[in-house]
Amino acid sequence: MLQAIWNNRPLQLALGFLMGISFGFFLNRAGVDRYEVILGQLLLTDFTVLKVMGSAVVVGMAGFIVMHRLGWVEYQKTHGSLGATVPGGLLFGVGFGLLGYCPGTMAAALGHGALDALVGGVPGILLGSWLYVISQPVWKRTVEHILPFGDVTFDELFGVARWKAALGCVVLFAALFGALELAGY
């Protein structure tokens, strides 16, 4: 079934478009495409974003494990390093903090007509992407190799089966969400 999709570029684009529209719709329904909600997350006064994105991670993880068991997808690991992760996280965080949107929530905000997402978000993403493209060769030769942590996954790190690592993540997220609810968030 998936081979037919992999071999059909127009179908891939159409499905990607539909998935993007669906994701944006759910972000909008959850309210995480509003500046006030994003700001509340950054100020640690509103944890809606954490709950929505954490739920998406758990559902995606479970779906991926099921699809892997059915033979529909393969695990693909990539290497990482603190030299690449820290500057990338800082850059993302600065943009997130200044504008109040991440790329996904910015696209959803564009969908409901948020002018700040259009005026600040689109140029910011284009500028950031361009800067990455022109600086990437230098980063790849230098910073990317600082403190590498390889391509280790959680299950490998803890020496357990993938489904057990996923179950552990589900339990941790459930405990976190429960604690936030008890605390009134």
N, C-alpha and C positions, 0 to 999 in steps of 0.2 A: 504494500500500500504506500509506504513512504517513499519507495524508490520512484514511483510515478511522479511524486511531488518534486523529488530531488532532480529529476531529469526534465522538469518543465519550468523554465524560468518565469514565464508570465504567470503561471499558477502560484509560484513562490511569492512573487510580488503582490498578487491579489490577496493571498492568504496573509501575508505580512501586513498589508494595508488594513484588512479586516481585523486582525489581531490588535493592531495599533489603535484603531477606532474603538474596539471593545475595551482595551486597557484604559484609554483616555476616558471613556464613558464611566467606567468603574471608579477611576480616580476622582472624577467630577462628582459622582454620587456619594463618595465617601467624604468629599469636601477638601481633599488634600491639594486641590488646584487653586486654593485661595491663599493669598499672601498672609492673612491673619493666622491661618492654621499652621503654615510653614514657620512663621515667626514664633508662634507658640511652642512649636517643637524645638526650635533653636534656643528659646529661653527656658525650656524645660517646664512649661506651664500647660501644654496641651500635647498629649502623646498620640494623637490620631494618626500621624504619619508613621510612627513606629509600629502601631498596631496594624495598619493597612499593609505596609511593606513587609512586616514580619509575617503576616498571614500569607502574603503572596509568595514569600520565600518557602514557607512550609508546604503550601499547596504545590508549588513548582517542584520542590524536592521530592515529594511523594509521587507526583506525576512522572517525573523523570525516572525514578526507581522502577515504577510499574512498566513504563515504556522500555526500559532496559531489559527487564525480565522477559518481556514479550519479544525481544530482539529487534525492536523498532529503532533504537538509538544506541550509540556507542559512547562510552566515557571518553572524553578528550581532556587530558590534563595539560596545563601550561606551567612554565616555570615562573617564579616570582622573585622579587628582591625588595628589601626595605628601601634601597636606593631608588626604585621606581615607584613603590607604593606610597612612601611618605610625601614626596613632592606632588604626586598625582592627587592624593587625598587632600593635601593643603590647597592645591589649585581648585579642586572641586568645592571644597569647603568655603573658600573665599568667594567664589562665584555664587554659591548657594546662599551664603550669608548676606552678600551685597544685594542680590536680586530677589531672594526669597523663593526661588524655584530651582529644582533640579531639571535635567532635560525632559524627563517624563511629565512632571507636573507643569512645566512650562508649555509643553505641547498641548496638554489638556486645558490649560488656562487660555491658550490661543483659541482653542475650540469654542470656548464660551465668550470670547471677545475681549479678554483682558489686554488693555493697551500697553501696560508695563511689560507684559511678556513679549509683545510685538516689538516695542521700541528698545527695550533693554535685552531681552532674552535672545531673540533671533540674531542680532548683531554680535552679542557676546559669544554665542555658540559658534558662529561663523569665524569670529576673530580667534577664539580659543582653538578651534580645529585647524585653522591656518597656521597659527603659531606652533601647534604640535607637529604638523607636517614638516614645516621648515626646520624645526629644532630636533626632530626625532633621530636623524642620523648621529648627531652629537650625543644625545641621551643614550642611544643604543651602544655607542663606543665607550661611554664613561660611566654615568650615574647608574645605569641599569644593572651593572655588575656589582654594585656595592651591597654587601651583606645578603647574598642570595639565600633563599629558603627553599629552592627547588620546586618540585611539583607534587609535594606531599598533600594528600587529602586528609580530612578529619578521621575517616575510618582507618587509614594507614597510620596516622599519628597516634591514635589510641589503640591500634591493634584489634579492632573489632570489625564485624561484618558491616557492610554499607547500610543495611536496613537498621541495624542497631545504632549506628551513628546518627541516622536520620531520626529515629525514634527519640534519641537523646536530645536532639535539637528541638523536636516537637515539645517534649517535656519542658525544656528550658524556656521556650517561647510561651507555653501555656502558663508556667509559673510566673514569668515576667508580666504577662498580660493580667493574670489574676492579682498580682501584687499591685499593679497600677490601678485596677478597678477598686481594690480595697482601700487604696490611698485616695480615691476620689478622682482619678484621672480617667 
